Amino acid sequence: MENIILIFICLLLGVFLQQIKDFPVNSHKTLNQFVIYVSLPALALYYIPKIELSSQLLYPMAVAWICFSLSFAFFWSLGRAFDWSKKLVGCLILVSGLGNTSFVGFPVIEALYGREGLETAIVLDQTGSFLVLTTLGIIVASMYSRDTPNTSLIVRKVVLFPPFIAFVIGGTLNVFQMDFIETMQTVFQKLGTTVTPIALIAVGLQLKVERHSKHWNFLTLGLFFKLFIVPAFFYVLYILILGQSGKIIEVAIMEAAMAPMITASILASSHGLKPKLSSMMIGFGIPLSFLTLAFWYWILQIS
């Protein structure tokens, strides 16, 4: 419960800080870079060496990869059909294609499914959402932030992306069944906990409710895709078509129904992909997701 309260306090704090004249105007950019260069790598170095994989976890692991692919196909098609700008399409692909599977997901899943459900959520987040963000996410951000995609530059951005470097280090340790000494694990864990407050304050600093904003229609479309179309797709695929059931499948579908990922918004913002829209997706998507999550949980219970 405290994690959910923290989310709303940090969002409101960011909005409040907009009114402080002595607060640096572009401070959200500095906070974004801190998350990318410090907080996210620390999370990877703490969690990834500890992950235990099994064949049963393939279903939740696939959620983020399929979700991002769906988002790319959906918004790329609409962008071509309606001649949307590259930056708009890139923003919608990124923010609608990645779910908030940790900051919102972990406390919600633990409350609904206990410790076993949380372990599944951690695997989904680290091998799914986090890895998609550090590979496909940075590729899309780089492609859509430039007029002419430069393959060598994109590859270089992926390879040198700090969270990806941390993922490779953590994955190597996992393969050899090793981990950092306990002192370093504690350091990484504490640095990793800065992701939520800093990222959400950065979002709040950019969040402005403009009644006549041109983004409202795209906000509605992006959230409808993320909160309804994506979980419906996995419900049909996993339960109705593949005939799967059980707690792992339910956790996978609930994670698919989470609000847009905070760090996806930061990635979009740092690449100039409609920062206002990406912030609105987070600011409105997180509160709304608590209602839609209740709906999907009810659907799973009566299935």
Solvent accessible surface area in square Angstrom, and as a share of the most:
residue,aa,sasa,rsa
1,M,156,0.70
2,E,128,0.58
3,N,66,0.34
4,I,33,0.17
5,I,84,0.42
6,L,68,0.34
7,I,1,0.00
8,F,69,0.29
9,I,98,0.50
10,C,5,0.03
11,L,10,0.05
12,L,122,0.60
13,L,75,0.37
14,G,0,0.00
15,V,52,0.30
16,F,119,0.50
17,L,31,0.16
18,Q,50,0.22
19,Q,123,0.55
20,I,66,0.34
21,K,200,0.85
22,D,138,0.71
23,F,63,0.26
24,P,86,0.54
25,V,137,0.79
26,N,84,0.43
27,S,14,0.09
28,H,28,0.12
29,K,119,0.51
30,T,96,0.56
31,L,42,0.21
32,N,2,0.01
33,Q,74,0.33
34,F,75,0.31
35,V,0,0.00
36,I,12,0.06
37,Y,132,0.50
38,V,50,0.29
39,S,0,0.00
40,L,6,0.03
41,P,14,0.09
42,A,3,0.02
43,L,25,0.12
44,A,0,0.00
45,L,24,0.12
46,Y,36,0.14
47,Y,51,0.19
48,I,7,0.04
49,P,14,0.09
50,K,78,0.33
51,I,17,0.09
52,E,148,0.66
53,L,102,0.51
54,S,59,0.38
55,S,86,0.56
56,Q,125,0.56
57,L,18,0.09
58,L,107,0.53
59,Y,65,0.25
60,P,0,0.00
61,M,39,0.18
62,A,33,0.26
63,V,4,0.02
64,A,6,0.05
65,W,84,0.30
66,I,50,0.25
67,C,4,0.02
68,F,5,0.02
69,S,65,0.42
70,L,48,0.24
71,S,0,0.00
72,F,69,0.29
73,A,55,0.43
74,F,63,0.26
75,F,0,0.00
76,W,110,0.39
77,S,56,0.36
78,L,41,0.20
79,G,6,0.06
80,R,171,0.62
81,A,79,0.61
82,F,131,0.55
83,D,129,0.67
84,W,51,0.18
85,S,58,0.37
86,K,79,0.34
87,K,92,0.39
88,L,11,0.06
89,V,8,0.05
90,G,0,0.00
91,C,0,0.00
92,L,0,0.00
93,I,0,0.00
94,L,0,0.00
95,V,0,0.00
96,S,0,0.00
97,G,0,0.00
98,L,1,0.01
99,G,7,0.07
100,N,1,0.00
101,T,5,0.03
102,S,16,0.10
103,F,27,0.11
104,V,0,0.00
105,G,0,0.00
106,F,31,0.13
107,P,15,0.09
108,V,15,0.09
109,I,0,0.00
110,E,78,0.35
111,A,87,0.68
112,L,66,0.33
113,Y,23,0.09
114,G,31,0.30
115,R,151,0.55
116,E,102,0.46
117,G,0,0.00
118,L,15,0.07
119,E,91,0.41
120,T,7,0.04
121,A,0,0.00
122,I,26,0.13
123,V,11,0.06
124,L,0,0.00
125,D,9,0.05
126,Q,2,0.01
127,T,19,0.11
128,G,0,0.00
129,S,1,0.01
130,F,9,0.04
131,L,34,0.17
132,V,0,0.00
133,L,2,0.01
134,T,0,0.00
135,T,24,0.14
136,L,58,0.29
137,G,0,0.00
138,I,5,0.02
139,I,56,0.29
140,V,6,0.04
141,A,0,0.00
142,S,0,0.00
143,M,60,0.27
144,Y,20,0.08
145,S,33,0.21
146,R,95,0.35
147,D,137,0.71
148,T,102,0.59
149,P,68,0.43
150,N,63,0.32
151,T,106,0.62
152,S,81,0.52
153,L,50,0.25
154,I,14,0.07
155,V,85,0.49
156,R,149,0.55
157,K,68,0.29
158,V,17,0.10
159,V,79,0.45
160,L,95,0.47
161,F,15,0.06
162,P,25,0.16
163,P,0,0.00
164,F,40,0.17
165,I,72,0.36
166,A,4,0.03
167,F,31,0.13
168,V,73,0.42
169,I,78,0.40
170,G,0,0.00
171,G,20,0.19
172,T,68,0.40
173,L,29,0.15
174,N,36,0.18
175,V,114,0.66
176,F,136,0.57
177,Q,169,0.75
178,M,110,0.49
179,D,55,0.28
180,F,53,0.22
181,I,121,0.62
182,E,141,0.63
183,T,91,0.53
184,M,71,0.32
185,Q,38,0.17
186,T,56,0.32
187,V,62,0.35
188,F,24,0.10
189,Q,80,0.35
190,K,136,0.58
191,L,65,0.32
192,G,2,0.02
193,T,89,0.52
194,T,36,0.21
195,V,0,0.00
196,T,20,0.12
197,P,35,0.22
198,I,34,0.17
199,A,0,0.00
200,L,0,0.00
201,I,29,0.15
202,A,0,0.00
203,V,1,0.00
204,G,0,0.00
205,L,18,0.09
206,Q,17,0.08
207,L,22,0.11
208,K,100,0.42
209,V,101,0.58
210,E,68,0.30
211,R,204,0.74
212,H,174,0.78
213,S,19,0.12
214,K,150,0.64
215,H,15,0.07
216,W,74,0.26
217,N,124,0.63
218,F,46,0.19
219,L,8,0.04
220,T,90,0.52
221,L,49,0.24
222,G,0,0.00
223,L,12,0.06
224,F,105,0.44
225,F,3,0.01
226,K,1,0.00
227,L,1,0.00
228,F,72,0.30
229,I,58,0.29
230,V,0,0.00
231,P,0,0.00
232,A,37,0.28
233,F,73,0.31
234,F,0,0.00
235,Y,39,0.15
236,V,66,0.38
237,L,41,0.20
238,Y,5,0.02
239,I,38,0.19
240,L,113,0.56
241,I,117,0.60
242,L,84,0.42
243,G,58,0.56
244,Q,58,0.26
245,S,96,0.62
246,G,39,0.38
247,K,80,0.34
248,I,37,0.19
249,I,6,0.03
250,E,36,0.16
251,V,0,0.00
252,A,0,0.00
253,I,0,0.00
254,M,1,0.00
255,E,1,0.01
256,A,3,0.02
257,A,0,0.00
258,M,0,0.00
259,A,0,0.00
260,P,0,0.00
261,M,12,0.05
262,I,0,0.00
263,T,6,0.04
264,A,0,0.00
265,S,2,0.01
266,I,2,0.01
267,L,3,0.02
268,A,0,0.00
269,S,15,0.10
270,S,47,0.30
271,H,35,0.16
272,G,30,0.29
273,L,0,0.00
274,K,49,0.21
275,P,52,0.32
276,K,99,0.42
277,L,0,0.00
278,S,0,0.00
279,S,0,0.00
280,M,5,0.02
281,M,0,0.00
282,I,0,0.00
283,G,10,0.10
284,F,64,0.27
285,G,0,0.00
286,I,0,0.00
287,P,53,0.34
288,L,72,0.36
289,S,0,0.00
290,F,54,0.23
291,L,128,0.64
292,T,7,0.04
293,L,8,0.04
294,A,64,0.49
295,F,86,0.36
296,W,18,0.06
297,Y,66,0.25
298,W,145,0.51
299,I,32,0.16
300,L,8,0.04
301,Q,90,0.40
302,I,107,0.55
303,S,83,0.54
